[in-house]
Amino acid sequence: MDEKIKSVITCDLDGKLETFSEGAETLFGYTADEVIGKGRVSDFSDGQIVLGHVVNWLKEAVEKGAWEGDTVFLHKDGSEIPCHIKITPTKDKNDNHIGYCGVTTLLTDKTPDEVRPNIGLMTKIFTWLVIMRLPFLTATFVPLLVGAAVVNFLGYDVSWGWLGLTILGGSLLHIGTNTANDYFDHTSGTDEANYNYMVPYSGGSRSIQMGLISAKGMLTVSLVAFALSAVVGVPLIQKAGMNILWLGLIGFVSGFFYTAPPFRFASRKGLGELLIGLNFGPLMVAGSALVQTGKILPEALLAGIPIGLLVAAIVYMNEFPDHDGDKATGKDTLIVVFGPEKARLGYVLLVAGAFVSIVVMAINGTFPMLSLIALPAAYFGFKAIQTLYEYYNDRLLLPANAGTINMHLVTGLLFCIGIWVG
C-alpha cells in the first residue's frame, strides 16, 4: 500500500460518517457508499481502543484544537493497519462544535504491535461493564428495594441478607436478558440495520459490533447468567415457596425471548413493552416482598405499578432512535407501529400514569402520604417530554433518554423512602 495515501474522514458528534475520501477508500477498503451515513468511526478501531483511548483523544482534540498520534486501525478484511492520525473538531458557521475530522496516513516503517495503544486494567473492567450493561441494573435495584419498603410498612421484619440474595438473583436475570437481547438483535440483523443508535441508551451495547466479544461469547454470557440466577433462586425457593420459581420462570422466558425466536416479544406490537413493565414493576416488587414474607402481597403489586410504568418509559424512549433499524427488520415496537411522531403521546401517558398512580395510592391510604415525596421527580419527565416533542427524530433527543432513566431511579428511591419512613 502506498505510504503517501492520505485518508480524510469527517463525522458528526455521534461518530457517524459524513465524508469519506478516495484515500480513505484505499486505506480502509470500504467504498464511500458503504459507510457514509451508515458506518461510525469506531468501526475502524478495536473496541477496547475505542473505550480506553478514542474518547480521550476526542476530548483533547476539542480542548486543545487537535490530537495527533499513532494507533492501529482495522481494514475491511480484518487486518490491522499501523497509522498516524490527526483529529480536529469541526464547526459550523456559528462556531458550534458539530463533529470531527480525522486525517490518517499509513506508517510503512512500523508494525501494528509497535503502535498499538496499551489496554489497561480499568479498560478491561469497563469492557465487561459495557458488555453486560451494568449501569442499567438500577431497573432491578429499584423495584426490589420498593418491595422491601412495602414489607416494612406492613409491619414485617426485613432481612437484609435475603434482600441481598434477591438483588443478586434479580441482577443475574437482568444481565442474562441484556446479553441475550444483544445476541439475538445481532443474529436477526437488527443491530446491523440500526444506523441511528445513540450509545449507551439505544441500539444495545454494540459490544459484538465493536469486537469486544464474539456473538458466541455473548450468548455464553447470557446462558451462564441465567444459570447462576437459577442457582441463587434455589435458597429463595426453599425460603419462600414455589411462587418464587414461577416468577423466576416468567422473568427468564420473557427476558430470553424478548428478542429471541420464535416468540420475539419485542416485535409483537406492544407486548415487549408490556412485559418489561410487568417484570420490572409489579412482579419484581411482589417477588421481593414474597422472599421476605412468603406471601404475594396485594400492596406490593400495587406499589409496582408506577415503577413498571417508568421502566417501560425508559424502553419506550430508547426505541425512538432505533425506529429505522427496527422497522427494517420487522421488530414492531410501539414506535414502529404508530410512527415516531404519533408515538410521542405514549410516553406522556406512561409518565402521567406513573405519577397519578402514586397520588391515588397516597390519597386512598394504600401507602402513607409521605410517599408523595416522589412527585418532584416528575420534573425529569416534564423536561424529557419537552425534548421528545422537539427532537423525537434527532440526536438531540439524548438528554431525554438520560432524563427518563434519572426519573425512574429518583422516583423509585423517593417512593421507597416515603413508604418505608411513612
C-alpha positions in Angstrom: 0.0 0.0 0.0 1.3 3.4 -0.9 2.7 5.3 2.1 1.6 8.6 0.6 -2.1 7.7 0.9 -3.9 10.3 2.9 -7.3 9.4 4.3 -9.7 12.2 5.2 -12.8 11.3 7.1 -15.4 13.6 8.8 -18.1 12.5 11.2 -20.9 14.0 13.4 -20.8 14.1 17.2 -22.0 10.5 17.3 -19.2 9.3 15.1 -21.5 8.7 12.1 -19.5 9.2 8.9 -20.3 12.2 6.7 -17.4 12.3 4.2 -15.0 9.5 3.1 -12.2 10.5 0.8 -10.7 8.4 -2.0 -7.6 7.9 0.2 -9.9 6.5 2.9 -11.4 4.1 0.5 -7.9 2.8 -0.4 -6.7 2.7 3.2 -9.7 1.0 4.8 -11.1 -1.0 1.9 -14.6 0.4 2.1 -16.4 2.5 -0.6 -17.9 5.8 0.4 -21.4 4.5 -0.4 -20.9 1.6 2.0 -20.1 3.8 5.0 -21.4 7.4 4.6 -24.5 7.9 6.8 -24.2 4.2 7.9 -20.8 3.5 9.5 -19.2 5.0 12.6 -15.5 6.0 13.0 -15.4 3.4 15.8 -15.8 0.7 13.2 -12.2 1.3 12.2 -10.7 0.6 15.6 -10.6 -2.3 18.1 -13.4 -1.9 20.6 -11.1 -1.7 23.6 -9.0 1.0 21.9 -12.3 2.9 21.5 -13.2 2.5 25.1 -9.8 3.2 26.6 -8.4 5.8 24.3 -10.5 7.3 21.5 -12.9 9.1 23.9 -9.9 10.8 25.5 -8.4 11.7 22.1 -11.6 13.3 21.0 -11.8 15.2 24.3 -8.2 16.5 23.9 -9.0 17.5 20.3 -11.8 19.7 21.4 -9.9 21.2 24.4 -6.6 21.8 22.5 -7.8 22.2 19.0 -6.2 18.9 17.8 -4.9 15.5 18.9 -2.2 13.7 17.0 -0.6 10.3 17.4 -0.1 6.7 16.2 -2.5 3.9 16.5 -3.8 0.7 14.9 -6.8 0.7 12.6 -8.8 -2.1 11.1 -9.1 -2.8 7.4 -12.4 -4.1 6.0 -10.8 -7.5 5.7 -10.0 -7.5 9.4 -6.3 -6.9 9.1 -4.5 -4.3 11.3 -3.1 -1.1 9.8 -0.4 0.9 11.6 -1.3 4.6 11.1 -0.7 8.2 12.2 -3.8 10.3 12.7 -4.6 13.9 13.4 -8.0 14.6 14.8 -9.5 18.1 14.8 -13.0 19.3 15.8 -15.3 20.5 13.0 -17.6 23.5 13.5 -20.5 25.2 11.7 -20.6 28.8 10.5 -21.7 29.9 14.0 -18.6 28.2 15.6 -20.7 25.4 17.1 -18.9 22.1 17.5 -20.6 19.7 15.1 -18.2 16.8 14.7 -14.6 15.7 14.0 -12.2 15.4 11.1 -9.5 12.7 11.0 -6.6 12.8 8.6 -4.8 9.5 8.6 -1.6 8.3 6.9 -0.1 4.8 6.7 3.0 4.0 8.7 5.1 1.8 6.5 8.1 1.7 8.8 6.2 0.4 11.8 4.3 -2.8 12.7 0.8 -2.8 14.3 2.3 -4.1 17.6 4.7 -1.1 17.7 1.8 1.5 17.6 -1.0 -0.4 19.4 -2.2 1.6 22.4 -1.9 -0.1 25.7 -5.1 -1.5 27.1 -5.1 -1.0 30.9 -6.9 -3.0 33.6 -9.6 -0.3 34.0 -10.4 -0.6 30.3 -10.7 -4.3 30.6 -13.0 -4.0 33.6 -15.0 -1.3 31.7 -15.3 -3.6 28.8 -17.3 -6.1 30.9 -19.4 -3.3 32.3 -20.4 -2.4 28.7 -21.0 -6.0 27.6 -23.4 -6.6 30.5 -24.8 -3.1 30.6 -24.3 -3.0 34.3 -25.4 0.7 34.8 -28.9 -0.3 33.7 -29.2 -2.7 36.7 -30.9 0.2 38.6 -34.0 -1.0 36.8 -33.7 -4.2 39.0 -32.4 -2.5 42.2 -35.3 0.0 42.5 -38.3 -2.4 42.4 -36.6 -4.9 44.8 -36.0 -2.1 47.3 -39.6 -0.9 47.0 -40.7 -4.4 47.7 -38.7 -4.3 51.0 -40.2 -1.0 51.8 -43.7 -2.3 51.4 -42.8 -5.2 53.7 -41.5 -2.9 56.4 -44.6 -0.6 56.0 -46.9 -3.6 56.6 -45.1 -4.4 59.9 -43.0 -7.4 58.8 -39.3 -7.7 59.5 -36.9 -7.1 56.6 -33.9 -9.4 56.4 -31.0 -7.6 54.7 -29.3 -10.9 53.9 -32.3 -12.3 52.0 -32.8 -8.9 50.3 -29.1 -9.0 49.1 -29.6 -12.5 47.8 -32.8 -11.4 46.0 -31.0 -8.5 44.4 -28.2 -10.8 43.3 -30.7 -13.2 41.6 -32.6 -10.4 40.0 -29.4 -8.8 38.7 -28.3 -12.1 37.1 -31.7 -12.4 35.4 -31.3 -8.9 34.1 -27.7 -9.5 32.8 -28.9 -12.6 31.1 -31.7 -10.6 29.5 -29.4 -7.8 28.4 -26.9 -10.1 26.8 -29.5 -12.4 25.2 -31.1 -9.3 23.6 -27.8 -8.2 22.2 -27.1 -11.7 20.7 -30.5 -12.0 19.0 -30.6 -8.4 17.8 -27.2 -9.2 16.2 -28.3 -12.5 14.6 -31.6 -11.0 13.3 -29.7 -8.2 11.6 -31.5 -5.5 13.7 -28.2 -4.1 15.1 -26.6 -4.1 11.7 -29.5 -2.2 10.2 -29.6 0.4 13.0 -27.5 3.4 11.9 -29.1 5.9 14.3 -28.4 4.3 17.7 -27.2 6.5 20.5 -24.7 4.9 22.9 -25.4 3.9 25.6 -29.1 4.3 25.6 -30.3 2.7 22.3 -29.1 0.0 19.9 -28.0 -2.4 22.6 -24.4 -2.4 24.0 -22.8 -2.7 20.5 -20.3 -5.0 22.1 -20.4 -7.5 19.3 -20.2 -4.8 16.6 -17.2 -3.3 18.4 -15.4 -6.6 18.7 -15.5 -6.5 22.5 -16.9 -10.0 22.4 -17.9 -12.6 19.8 -21.6 -13.4 19.2 -21.0 -16.9 20.6 -19.3 -15.3 23.6 -22.3 -13.0 24.2 -24.7 -16.0 24.1 -22.5 -17.9 26.5 -22.5 -14.9 29.0 -26.3 -14.9 28.8 -26.7 -18.6 29.4 -24.2 -18.5 32.3 -26.0 -15.5 33.9 -29.4 -17.3 33.7 -27.9 -20.5 35.1 -26.4 -18.6 38.0 -29.7 -16.9 38.7 -31.3 -20.3 38.9 -28.6 -21.4 41.4 -29.3 -18.3 43.5 -33.0 -19.0 43.2 -32.8 -22.4 45.0 -32.4 -21.0 48.5 -35.0 -18.3 47.7 -37.5 -21.0 46.7 -36.7 -23.0 49.9 -37.5 -20.0 52.0 -40.5 -18.5 50.2 -42.0 -21.4 48.2 -42.7 -22.3 44.7 -44.2 -18.9 43.7 -40.6 -17.7 43.5 -39.9 -20.4 40.9 -42.9 -19.3 38.8 -41.8 -15.6 39.0 -38.3 -16.6 38.0 -39.5 -18.6 35.1 -41.6 -15.7 33.9 -38.6 -13.5 34.1 -36.4 -15.9 32.2 -38.9 -16.7 29.4 -39.9 -13.0 28.8 -36.3 -11.9 29.1 -34.6 -14.5 26.9 -37.3 -14.5 24.3 -37.7 -10.7 24.3 -35.7 -10.7 21.0 -35.2 -14.5 20.5 -37.3 -16.6 18.1 -39.8 -18.0 18.0 -41.6 -15.5 20.2 -39.6 -12.3 19.8 -41.9 -10.5 22.2 -40.3 -7.1 21.4 -41.7 -7.5 17.9 -45.3 -8.1 19.0 -46.7 -4.6 18.7 -46.6 -3.6 22.4 -46.2 -7.0 24.0 -42.5 -6.4 24.7 -43.1 -3.0 26.4 -45.9 -4.6 28.4 -43.7 -7.5 29.6 -40.9 -5.1 30.6 -43.3 -3.0 32.6 -44.8 -6.1 34.4 -41.5 -7.8 35.0 -39.6 -4.7 36.3 -42.7 -3.4 38.1 -45.4 -5.4 39.9 -43.8 -8.8 39.5 -40.4 -7.8 40.8 -41.8 -5.7 43.7 -44.1 -8.6 44.6 -41.2 -11.1 44.3 -39.0 -9.0 46.7 -41.8 -8.9 49.2 -42.5 -12.6 48.7 -39.0 -13.6 49.7 -39.4 -11.7 52.9 -42.9 -12.8 53.9 -43.7 -15.9 51.9 -46.8 -14.2 50.6 -47.9 -12.4 47.4 -48.9 -9.0 48.9 -51.5 -7.0 47.0 -49.8 -3.8 48.3 -46.6 -4.9 46.6 -48.3 -5.5 43.3 -49.8 -2.0 43.5 -46.5 -0.4 44.5 -45.0 -1.9 41.4 -47.4 0.0 39.1 -45.6 3.3 39.0 -42.2 1.6 38.9 -43.3 -0.6 36.0 -44.7 2.3 34.0 -41.4 4.3 34.4 -39.2 1.4 33.4 -41.5 0.9 30.4 -40.9 4.6 29.7 -37.2 4.0 29.6 -37.5 1.3 27.0 -40.1 3.3 25.1 -37.9 6.4 24.9 -34.9 4.3 23.8 -36.9 2.9 20.9 -37.2 6.2 19.1 -33.6 6.3 17.8 -33.9 2.6 16.8 -37.0 3.1 14.8 -35.5 2.8 11.3 -33.4 -0.3 12.1 -36.3 -2.0 14.0 -38.8 -1.3 11.1 -36.3 -2.6 8.5 -36.0 -5.9 10.3 -39.6 -6.5 11.4 -39.1 -5.5 15.0 -42.5 -4.0 15.5 -42.1 -1.9 18.7 -44.8 0.6 19.5 -42.7 3.3 17.9 -42.7 1.4 14.7 -46.4 0.6 15.0 -47.5 4.2 15.5 -44.6 6.1 13.9 -42.2 8.3 15.9 -44.4 11.5 15.7 -47.6 9.9 16.9 -45.8 7.6 19.4 -44.8 10.6 21.5 -48.2 10.6 23.2 -47.5 7.1 24.5 -44.5 8.4 26.5 -46.7 11.2 28.0 -49.3 8.6 29.1 -46.6 6.3 30.7 -45.1 9.2 32.7 -48.5 10.7 33.7 -49.8 7.2 34.7 -46.9 6.6 37.0 -47.3 9.8 39.0 -51.1 9.7 39.0 -50.9 6.2 40.5 -48.6 7.4 43.3 -51.1 10.2 44.1 -54.1 7.9 44.1 -52.4 5.3 46.4 -51.4 8.0 48.8 -54.8 9.6 48.9 -56.7 6.3 49.3 -54.4 5.2 52.1 -52.7 2.3 50.4 -49.4 4.0 51.2 -48.5 6.9 53.5 -48.8 10.5 52.4 -45.1 10.7 52.7 -44.8 8.7 49.5 -45.8 11.8 47.7 -42.2 13.0 48.1 -41.6 11.1 44.9 -43.6 13.7 42.9 -40.8 16.2 42.4 -39.1 13.6 40.2 -41.8 14.3 37.6 -39.6 17.3 36.7 -37.3 14.8 34.8 -40.4 13.6 32.9 -41.5 17.1 32.1 -38.1 18.0 30.6 -38.0 14.7 28.7 -41.4 15.3 27.2 -40.3 18.8 26.0 -37.2 17.3 24.4 -39.1 14.4 22.9 -41.7 16.6 21.2 -39.0 18.8 19.7 -36.3 16.2 18.9 -38.0 12.9 18.5 -36.2 12.2 15.3 -32.8 13.8 16.1 -29.7 13.1 18.1 -30.6 15.9 20.4 -33.1 13.5 21.9 -30.3 12.1 24.0 -30.9 14.2 27.2 -34.5 12.8 27.2 -33.1 9.2 27.3 -30.9 10.1 30.2 -33.6 12.0 31.9 -36.0 9.1 31.8 -33.5 6.9 33.5 -32.9 9.5 36.2 -36.7 9.9 36.6 -37.1 6.1 37.2 -34.3 6.0 39.7 -35.1 9.1 41.7 -38.8 8.4 41.7 -38.3 4.8 42.8 -35.9 5.7 45.6 -38.0 8.6 46.9 -41.1 6.4 46.7 -39.3 3.7 48.6 -38.2 6.1 51.4 -41.7 7.6 51.6 -43.2 4.1 52.1 -40.5 2.9 54.5 -40.4 6.0 56.7 -44.1 6.9 56.5 
